[in-house]
Amino acid sequence: MVKVIWTKRAFQQFERAIRYIRDEQGLYYAKIVHAKILESVGNLERYPKIGVLEPVLIHKKSEYRFLVV
């Protein structure tokens, strides 16, 4: 199992997206999206190869991956 590390910017964008969905669609849908994103993070921690390699960080020693939810 690996550890997913959220950058400050990524976490702020996550919070902003959830607030936007809450304001535009309601709390019910915001909770659904919130849960789906956190579920995907959990899946990425358990199965780290499911994410797409981040091309901008390909030169790093570690693999950096991302998921689109």
ZADO-1210 file (C-alpha; in nm, 4 decimals, padded with zeros to 6 digits):
<atoms>
<atom x="00.0000" y="00.0000" z="00.0000" code="MET" pos="1"/>
<atom x="00.1193" y="00.3504" z="-00.0798" code="VAL" pos="2"/>
<atom x="00.0354" y="00.6872" z="00.0679" code="LYS" pos="3"/>
<atom x="-00.1418" y="00.9513" z="-00.1392" code="VAL" pos="4"/>
<atom x="-00.0020" y="01.2955" z="-00.0673" code="ILE" pos="5"/>
<atom x="-00.2271" y="01.5907" z="-00.1410" code="TRP" pos="6"/>
<atom x="-00.0554" y="01.9140" z="-00.2304" code="THR" pos="7"/>
<atom x="-00.1951" y="02.2232" z="-00.0630" code="LYS" pos="8"/>
<atom x="-00.3219" y="02.3433" z="-00.3995" code="ARG" pos="9"/>
<atom x="-00.4895" y="02.0117" z="-00.4809" code="ALA" pos="10"/>
<atom x="-00.6665" y="02.0033" z="-00.1458" code="PHE" pos="11"/>
<atom x="-00.7832" y="02.3630" z="-00.1871" code="GLN" pos="12"/>
<atom x="-00.9180" y="02.2825" z="-00.5333" code="GLN" pos="13"/>
<atom x="-01.0947" y="01.9774" z="-00.3929" code="PHE" pos="14"/>
<atom x="-01.2588" y="02.1881" z="-00.1226" code="GLU" pos="15"/>
<atom x="-01.3520" y="02.4567" z="-00.3758" code="ARG" pos="16"/>
<atom x="-01.5086" y="02.2000" z="-00.6097" code="ALA" pos="17"/>
<atom x="-01.7163" y="02.0496" z="-00.3289" code="ILE" pos="18"/>
<atom x="-01.8348" y="02.3961" z="-00.2213" code="ARG" pos="19"/>
<atom x="-01.9267" y="02.4807" z="-00.5819" code="TYR" pos="20"/>
<atom x="-02.1264" y="02.1597" z="-00.6233" code="ILE" pos="21"/>
<atom x="-02.2983" y="02.2210" z="-00.2891" code="ARG" pos="22"/>
<atom x="-02.3924" y="02.5752" z="-00.3887" code="ASP" pos="23"/>
<atom x="-02.5056" y="02.4860" z="-00.7423" code="GLU" pos="24"/>
<atom x="-02.6563" y="02.1388" z="-00.7005" code="GLN" pos="25"/>
<atom x="-02.7127" y="02.0981" z="-00.3284" code="GLY" pos="26"/>
<atom x="-02.5606" y="01.9186" z="-00.0341" code="LEU" pos="27"/>
<atom x="-02.6789" y="01.5755" z="-00.1496" code="TYR" pos="28"/>
<atom x="-02.4736" y="01.5864" z="-00.4712" code="TYR" pos="29"/>
<atom x="-02.1764" y="01.7466" z="-00.2983" code="ALA" pos="30"/>
<atom x="-02.1673" y="01.4533" z="-00.0558" code="LYS" pos="31"/>
<atom x="-02.1811" y="01.2038" z="-00.3430" code="ILE" pos="32"/>
<atom x="-01.8898" y="01.3673" z="-00.5273" code="VAL" pos="33"/>
<atom x="-01.6931" y="01.4013" z="-00.2023" code="HIS" pos="34"/>
<atom x="-01.7394" y="01.0309" z="-00.1277" code="ALA" pos="35"/>
<atom x="-01.6475" y="00.9244" z="-00.4837" code="LYS" pos="36"/>
<atom x="-01.3262" y="01.1246" z="-00.4786" code="ILE" pos="37"/>
<atom x="-01.2209" y="00.9892" z="-00.1393" code="LEU" pos="38"/>
<atom x="-01.3092" y="00.6356" z="-00.2534" code="GLU" pos="39"/>
<atom x="-01.0883" y="00.6834" z="-00.5591" code="SER" pos="40"/>
<atom x="-00.8030" y="00.8042" z="-00.3378" code="VAL" pos="41"/>
<atom x="-00.8429" y="00.4891" z="-00.1288" code="GLY" pos="42"/>
<atom x="-00.8345" y="00.2759" z="-00.4441" code="ASN" pos="43"/>
<atom x="-00.5206" y="00.4543" z="-00.5600" code="LEU" pos="44"/>
<atom x="-00.3550" y="00.3819" z="-00.2242" code="GLU" pos="45"/>
<atom x="-00.4417" y="00.0113" z="-00.2480" code="ARG" pos="46"/>
<atom x="-00.3731" y="-00.0216" z="-00.6217" code="TYR" pos="47"/>
<atom x="-00.1178" y="00.2465" z="-00.7077" code="PRO" pos="48"/>
<atom x="-00.0790" y="00.1397" z="-01.0712" code="LYS" pos="49"/>
<atom x="-00.4408" y="00.2297" z="-01.1587" code="ILE" pos="50"/>
<atom x="-00.3538" y="00.5957" z="-01.1837" code="GLY" pos="51"/>
<atom x="-00.2178" y="00.7592" z="-01.4959" code="VAL" pos="52"/>
<atom x="00.1488" y="00.8591" z="-01.4838" code="LEU" pos="53"/>
<atom x="00.1860" y="01.2347" z="-01.4460" code="GLU" pos="54"/>
<atom x="00.3818" y="01.3371" z="-01.7582" code="PRO" pos="55"/>
<atom x="00.5081" y="01.6605" z="-01.6020" code="VAL" pos="56"/>
<atom x="00.6779" y="01.4617" z="-01.3226" code="LEU" pos="57"/>
<atom x="00.8070" y="01.1698" z="-01.5314" code="ILE" pos="58"/>
<atom x="01.1680" y="01.2817" z="-01.4716" code="HIS" pos="59"/>
<atom x="01.1386" y="01.2256" z="-01.0929" code="LYS" pos="60"/>
<atom x="01.2728" y="00.9131" z="-00.9217" code="LYS" pos="61"/>
<atom x="00.9331" y="00.8270" z="-00.7748" code="SER" pos="62"/>
<atom x="00.6252" y="00.7595" z="-00.9851" code="GLU" pos="63"/>
<atom x="00.3567" y="01.0245" z="-00.9611" code="TYR" pos="64"/>
<atom x="00.0083" y="00.9235" z="-01.0718" code="ARG" pos="65"/>
<atom x="-00.3334" y="01.0820" z="-01.0840" code="PHE" pos="66"/>
<atom x="-00.6975" y="00.9883" z="-01.1297" code="LEU" pos="67"/>
<atom x="-00.9772" y="01.1864" z="-01.2859" code="VAL" pos="68"/>
<atom x="-01.3065" y="01.1431" z="-01.1015" code="VAL" pos="69"/>
</atoms>
